[in-house]
Amino acid sequence: MTGFVLILIAASFFPGVIVRTKSIASGRRGPGILQPVREIGILLKKGSVFSNTSGIIFQIAPVITLSCIICALLVIPFGNQNALISFDGDFIFFSYLLALGKFFAIIAALDTGSSFEGMGANREVFFSMLVEPAFFILLATFAMFTGYTSFSDIFSNFFITGSHYVFIYSIIGFFLFIQTAMIENSRLPVDDPKTHLELTMIHEVMILDNSGFDKAMIHIGSYLKFAVYGALIYNVIVPAGWNIFLQAALFLAVQVTFAVIIGLIESFRARNKMNKNPKFILSLSAIALISFVIVLIITDKLI
Amino acid sequence: MLSSILFPVILTLTFLLFIIPKRFKYAYALAILVCGVALTSAWSYVVLSGGTGTLEIPLLPWVMKNGLILKIDMLSAFFIAVVNFTVLTGFLYARGYLRPYYSTKNSLRFSIHYLAYLWLYLSMILVVVIRDGLPFLIVWEIMALSSFLLVIFDAEDTSILKTGISYLIQMHVGMFFILIAFLIAGRETGQMGFDALNTYFSRNSSLLLFILFFSGFGIKAGFIPLHTWLPQAHPAAPSHVSGVMSGVMIKMGIYGILRVLMSVQDNLLPIGIIILAVSLVSGILGVMMAIVQHDLKRLLAYHSIENIGIIGIGIGLGTIGLATDNTILSLLGFSGGLLHVLNHSLFKSLLFFNAGSVYQITHTRNIEHLGGLMKKMPYTASLFLIGSLAICGLPPFNGFISEYLIYTGMFKSLSAANLNQSILILGSVVGLTLIGGLAIFCFTKAFGIVFLGEPRSEEAKVAGDVGGDMIYPQYFIIGFIAMIGLLPALIVKPVFSIVSQSFGIPDTTALAVSSLKNLSQISIISGIFVVLVLVLLVYRHFHLKSRPVTYGPTWGCGYTAPSPDMQYTATSYAYNYNHLAKPVIQTKKIMRDIGEDEIFPALRKFESHSDDFFKKYLIDKPVDLISGLLKRIAVMQTGLIQHYILYAFVYMLLVFLLTYFNLI
């Protein structure tokens, strides 16, 4: 339960920290850290405008996508406290549930009949299809390394295997989860949320026609997603079983650092050319494969 | 004892279809079908609830001594249940689907169609309960023939007839492999049939015979590269038939492979690796080729290949598990594969039925000509959406459960696996992940382009939904899909016992209990998900009620005169994918380039085609080669009687000379 609450707290300031980092990096003061949350409040007050072309799918999709993210959150553990719901292979469920949310976001974009949104939908499904293997290879590596197959078991046994090689996984896991989070949340270098041209957007262009309540749902979903990946990163770099207050403080520190890193990347890095993205994303699977080779060596299977 | 009489009676009664008046033919056929389903479901129930043993039913023991004996074990019972459900819903759906044909086709055509449908059903039942070689081959042949008759229902269209004949030929190639395999085993043991395989495999190496069986059954199942009939025959057949063929008939190939596997005793590891490799290729290439299709039913047909691949991955892993005494992998692999047989029969028939409804209303299967049907055909669209979600393996639908079983089997075996097994398992994980991602790509395209946005043609603009009699049979399927998705433990439990019985997997109780516990956790979280969605939707409803809601055009980036032609098309949706998949897909573009002197380019046409690589090089090229050769030989066919007499003389002379020199 602690983990669940902490993720909610982290989600509330996460996007604000990104914006603030970017502002400071570009020499501005920037809005307060809770500004994105206030924006949700404003959106919730507003009415809605719907396209005449769109139908029921467009109306239900944001709610379904948000529900998917909230339910995916239930299987994420915190330290050595088990997740609210934990079972063998829950990361398969996690990944497929996020895919369900994406499925609805994509068909909602197609429901508007706009060619821009079709373009965004297509890019979104294409890139998230390519990133999926990296996630599964990494989790397979963890399963092999710890001998467990659920998020809770893997992470609570991650550091007590006693092997010093675990730091290799901390590093690779840290790197891959950050990159996956960037792709899944459509941030740099794959997508640029600041871009003002529909032709070059991915995620932003899919939600061009959403307004009011629906748009608030989409924003909440993307904030939560950041915090979820932040929690995964926390779990691979901080050993389970320390004092709970220390852990909570570390958790929030990790989330802030993660947000600052994203802010810095977005300040100093250019977006990839669109047709270079597949190569970039597939390189993550290659890195995940390296971690698999390492686990084969550690467990004396190779050599 | 009752069954021994009833079953032959049902078989005989089917022929009365010819003398029933046209008006009552459907009702009569339905009555017979229901009797058949009731009887066979009873067999299936007895065996499955009994838990052990084989039900043996001699057919008409008073008339024939040593006659045919039907043997129903748990595997057969499972397949009977799957067949019964899909065939019955398919026939209920057929009532509305066939109605437009009543005015154009005569009574005889309908008799033949219904008879073929009934016999396809009965032959599938017989395939899974007959163990003797010769009767098995006969019913296998009846299955091919009756499905051939069903495919060519619309034979006024010559291309459909041609497709049907090509289908028939390929089925016989498959049958040839099975026949050879049975003969080899029969010569060794003096007895043809599945029961003799045990004896054969205990004495001989299994690899060659298994590959023969796998090729024969694989053609029916549609493993790549034996799949070439499938994308042709499914679009040509009427939709209820495509649903049944894709939903259950191709699974007879899977049944055959499982039945043979049950007897195999050695070489399990290479056999498992062969199945796994072929299945991975089928799964990935099947869905890759599906994405570039423009014909809705052909797209679904390629997805059948993909799903056969997933089933095969489960079976292959299960076999590897048997070979390495890995209980986890064998139980979860086989169970995942077997459950996927049931799951695929549900959502694939659902998708084919709805593709048929779209075809009936709009008279086109070309995705590029459709669009906006969600508003015109809300029921069909919603059913298609549920089918799409289920086939992509997304929770909380049934496709997820079978894929989850296969995945957990793999992940749990990883830590104890040696180097080669780890690499095999990781390869399968990546393969299955890719299949999942590509399937989502394909079905967002299929659903989005066909049902969402603005209509792209006049036919799509004036469409209305199909009648209720084509919708309601599909509610049964939806119910089943939701039940397996939300309460998986109910159905997985019997599947576990079928698998552990059929393949003799020891010590499965503890594993089964823990797996069922995991599945109940999935039920809980899926339940939370459904409730959360409903609560949020209700809240949204009241939230919007109290705020201004306005409607306007879609944001066009400042452009004020959009037309439906400007929407994203299926081709453009697949464009970047096509770029990446170029080596496999080989899309050909046909377009005249714009010349330098053309200041005002005139009207132009653009076409793109994606050939099936395997069909081109395995079927088309060799057939062209042979027919070219035969044409050259046909020079001898002059039509002049003098020449033919000359040929006869030359032949006699040849025989004489060869005999004279002791050469023959």
HADDOCK unambig.tbl for C-alpha pairs under 7 A between the chains (distance, minus, plus):
assign (segid A and resid 46 and name CA) (segid B and resid 547 and name CA) 6.98 0.50 0.50
assign (segid A and resid 47 and name CA) (segid B and resid 544 and name CA) 6.85 0.50 0.50
assign (segid A and resid 47 and name CA) (segid B and resid 547 and name CA) 4.84 0.50 0.50
assign (segid A and resid 47 and name CA) (segid B and resid 548 and name CA) 4.73 0.50 0.50
assign (segid A and resid 47 and name CA) (segid B and resid 549 and name CA) 5.58 0.50 0.50
assign (segid A and resid 48 and name CA) (segid B and resid 548 and name CA) 6.56 0.50 0.50
assign (segid A and resid 48 and name CA) (segid B and resid 549 and name CA) 4.83 0.50 0.50
assign (segid A and resid 48 and name CA) (segid B and resid 550 and name CA) 6.41 0.50 0.50
assign (segid A and resid 49 and name CA) (segid B and resid 549 and name CA) 5.72 0.50 0.50
assign (segid A and resid 49 and name CA) (segid B and resid 550 and name CA) 4.76 0.50 0.50
assign (segid A and resid 49 and name CA) (segid B and resid 551 and name CA) 5.43 0.50 0.50
assign (segid A and resid 49 and name CA) (segid B and resid 552 and name CA) 6.98 0.50 0.50
assign (segid A and resid 50 and name CA) (segid B and resid 550 and name CA) 6.34 0.50 0.50
assign (segid A and resid 50 and name CA) (segid B and resid 551 and name CA) 4.80 0.50 0.50
assign (segid A and resid 50 and name CA) (segid B and resid 552 and name CA) 6.28 0.50 0.50
assign (segid A and resid 51 and name CA) (segid B and resid 551 and name CA) 5.65 0.50 0.50
assign (segid A and resid 51 and name CA) (segid B and resid 552 and name CA) 5.07 0.50 0.50
assign (segid A and resid 51 and name CA) (segid B and resid 553 and name CA) 5.05 0.50 0.50
assign (segid A and resid 51 and name CA) (segid B and resid 554 and name CA) 4.85 0.50 0.50
assign (segid A and resid 52 and name CA) (segid B and resid 551 and name CA) 5.94 0.50 0.50
assign (segid A and resid 52 and name CA) (segid B and resid 552 and name CA) 5.64 0.50 0.50
assign (segid A and resid 52 and name CA) (segid B and resid 553 and name CA) 5.59 0.50 0.50
assign (segid A and resid 52 and name CA) (segid B and resid 554 and name CA) 6.95 0.50 0.50
assign (segid A and resid 53 and name CA) (segid B and resid 453 and name CA) 6.13 0.50 0.50
assign (segid A and resid 53 and name CA) (segid B and resid 454 and name CA) 6.48 0.50 0.50
assign (segid A and resid 53 and name CA) (segid B and resid 554 and name CA) 6.86 0.50 0.50
assign (segid A and resid 54 and name CA) (segid B and resid 453 and name CA) 6.68 0.50 0.50
assign (segid A and resid 63 and name CA) (segid B and resid 533 and name CA) 6.50 0.50 0.50
assign (segid A and resid 63 and name CA) (segid B and resid 536 and name CA) 6.43 0.50 0.50
assign (segid A and resid 63 and name CA) (segid B and resid 537 and name CA) 6.71 0.50 0.50
assign (segid A and resid 64 and name CA) (segid B and resid 533 and name CA) 5.81 0.50 0.50
assign (segid A and resid 67 and name CA) (segid B and resid 529 and name CA) 6.38 0.50 0.50
assign (segid A and resid 67 and name CA) (segid B and resid 532 and name CA) 6.21 0.50 0.50
assign (segid A and resid 67 and name CA) (segid B and resid 533 and name CA) 5.91 0.50 0.50
assign (segid A and resid 68 and name CA) (segid B and resid 529 and name CA) 6.97 0.50 0.50
assign (segid A and resid 71 and name CA) (segid B and resid 529 and name CA) 6.11 0.50 0.50
assign (segid A and resid 87 and name CA) (segid B and resid 518 and name CA) 5.28 0.50 0.50
assign (segid A and resid 87 and name CA) (segid B and resid 521 and name CA) 6.60 0.50 0.50
assign (segid A and resid 88 and name CA) (segid B and resid 518 and name CA) 6.27 0.50 0.50
assign (segid A and resid 89 and name CA) (segid B and resid 408 and name CA) 5.70 0.50 0.50
assign (segid A and resid 96 and name CA) (segid B and resid 394 and name CA) 5.74 0.50 0.50
assign (segid A and resid 96 and name CA) (segid B and resid 395 and name CA) 6.76 0.50 0.50
assign (segid A and resid 97 and name CA) (segid B and resid 394 and name CA) 6.68 0.50 0.50
assign (segid A and resid 97 and name CA) (segid B and resid 395 and name CA) 6.19 0.50 0.50
assign (segid A and resid 100 and name CA) (segid B and resid 394 and name CA) 5.89 0.50 0.50
assign (segid A and resid 103 and name CA) (segid B and resid 440 and name CA) 6.98 0.50 0.50
assign (segid A and resid 103 and name CA) (segid B and resid 444 and name CA) 6.69 0.50 0.50
assign (segid A and resid 106 and name CA) (segid B and resid 444 and name CA) 6.95 0.50 0.50
assign (segid A and resid 107 and name CA) (segid B and resid 444 and name CA) 6.08 0.50 0.50
assign (segid A and resid 107 and name CA) (segid B and resid 448 and name CA) 5.56 0.50 0.50
assign (segid A and resid 110 and name CA) (segid B and resid 448 and name CA) 5.62 0.50 0.50
assign (segid A and resid 110 and name CA) (segid B and resid 452 and name CA) 6.34 0.50 0.50
assign (segid A and resid 110 and name CA) (segid B and resid 453 and name CA) 6.24 0.50 0.50
assign (segid A and resid 111 and name CA) (segid B and resid 448 and name CA) 6.84 0.50 0.50
assign (segid A and resid 111 and name CA) (segid B and resid 452 and name CA) 4.72 0.50 0.50
assign (segid A and resid 111 and name CA) (segid B and resid 453 and name CA) 4.76 0.50 0.50
assign (segid A and resid 112 and name CA) (segid B and resid 453 and name CA) 5.54 0.50 0.50
assign (segid A and resid 112 and name CA) (segid B and resid 554 and name CA) 6.27 0.50 0.50
assign (segid A and resid 113 and name CA) (segid B and resid 453 and name CA) 3.90 0.50 0.50
assign (segid A and resid 113 and name CA) (segid B and resid 454 and name CA) 5.92 0.50 0.50
assign (segid A and resid 113 and name CA) (segid B and resid 567 and name CA) 5.67 0.50 0.50
assign (segid A and resid 114 and name CA) (segid B and resid 554 and name CA) 6.67 0.50 0.50
assign (segid A and resid 114 and name CA) (segid B and resid 556 and name CA) 6.90 0.50 0.50
assign (segid A and resid 114 and name CA) (segid B and resid 567 and name CA) 5.70 0.50 0.50
assign (segid A and resid 115 and name CA) (segid B and resid 566 and name CA) 6.42 0.50 0.50
assign (segid A and resid 115 and name CA) (segid B and resid 567 and name CA) 4.62 0.50 0.50
assign (segid A and resid 115 and name CA) (segid B and resid 568 and name CA) 4.76 0.50 0.50
assign (segid A and resid 118 and name CA) (segid B and resid 568 and name CA) 5.39 0.50 0.50
assign (segid A and resid 122 and name CA) (segid B and resid 573 and name CA) 5.69 0.50 0.50
assign (segid A and resid 125 and name CA) (segid B and resid 441 and name CA) 5.94 0.50 0.50
assign (segid A and resid 126 and name CA) (segid B and resid 441 and name CA) 6.90 0.50 0.50
assign (segid A and resid 129 and name CA) (segid B and resid 437 and name CA) 4.56 0.50 0.50
assign (segid A and resid 129 and name CA) (segid B and resid 438 and name CA) 6.61 0.50 0.50
assign (segid A and resid 132 and name CA) (segid B and resid 433 and name CA) 6.67 0.50 0.50
assign (segid A and resid 133 and name CA) (segid B and resid 430 and name CA) 5.59 0.50 0.50
assign (segid A and resid 133 and name CA) (segid B and resid 433 and name CA) 5.97 0.50 0.50
assign (segid A and resid 133 and name CA) (segid B and resid 434 and name CA) 6.73 0.50 0.50
assign (segid A and resid 140 and name CA) (segid B and resid 411 and name CA) 6.30 0.50 0.50
assign (segid A and resid 143 and name CA) (segid B and resid 411 and name CA) 6.60 0.50 0.50
assign (segid A and resid 143 and name CA) (segid B and resid 415 and name CA) 6.88 0.50 0.50
assign (segid A and resid 144 and name CA) (segid B and resid 414 and name CA) 5.42 0.50 0.50
assign (segid A and resid 144 and name CA) (segid B and resid 415 and name CA) 4.29 0.50 0.50
assign (segid A and resid 145 and name CA) (segid B and resid 415 and name CA) 6.93 0.50 0.50
assign (segid A and resid 147 and name CA) (segid B and resid 415 and name CA) 5.31 0.50 0.50
assign (segid A and resid 149 and name CA) (segid B and resid 411 and name CA) 6.55 0.50 0.50
assign (segid A and resid 149 and name CA) (segid B and resid 412 and name CA) 6.43 0.50 0.50
assign (segid A and resid 209 and name CA) (segid B and resid 554 and name CA) 6.76 0.50 0.50
assign (segid A and resid 209 and name CA) (segid B and resid 555 and name CA) 6.43 0.50 0.50
assign (segid A and resid 301 and name CA) (segid B and resid 418 and name CA) 6.07 0.50 0.50
assign (segid A and resid 301 and name CA) (segid B and resid 419 and name CA) 5.27 0.50 0.50
assign (segid A and resid 302 and name CA) (segid B and resid 419 and name CA) 6.34 0.50 0.50
